[in-house]
Amino acid sequence: MEEMTCCCTHKTKERSAEELRSLQNRLSRIEGQIRGIRGMVEKDAYCTDILTQVAAVNAALNAFSRELLANHIKTCVADDIKAGKDETVDELVATLQKLMK
């Protein structure tokens, strides 16, 4: 596995080309799914069919969030903890609480 380097601040994070490509691909698929749902609504598709697609989008967004969170923990959080920045743990806990609402 390639070594991850972190260039994080509280405002930005420099992502590897691989990480960026993966996140962009996920978002592109989600955008396509959303456009598909809009088309279904416009074509008066059956409600349960639309809801099934909404569930798929929710699952895709959750997968995106899991990937982004894992990368954040492996890079920014780990590096900050090693550097003695314990407040990063509080920030992570707050973020997890928001994600679990």
Stockholm file with secondary structure:
# STOCKHOLM 1.0

chainA/1-101         MEEMTCCCTHKTKERSAEELRSLQNRLSRIEGQIRGIRGMVEKDAYCTDILTQVAAVNAALNAFSRELLANHIKTCVADDIKAGKDETVDELVATLQKLMK
#=GR chainA/1-101 SS CCCCCCEECSSCEECCHHHHHHHHHHHHHHHHHHHHHHHHHHTTCCHHHHHHHHHHHHHHHHHHHHHHHHHHIIIIIHHHHHTTCTHHHHHHHHHHHHHTC
#=GC SS_cons         CCCCCCEECSSCEECCHHHHHHHHHHHHHHHHHHHHHHHHHHTTCCHHHHHHHHHHHHHHHHHHHHHHHHHHIIIIIHHHHHTTCTHHHHHHHHHHHHHTC
//
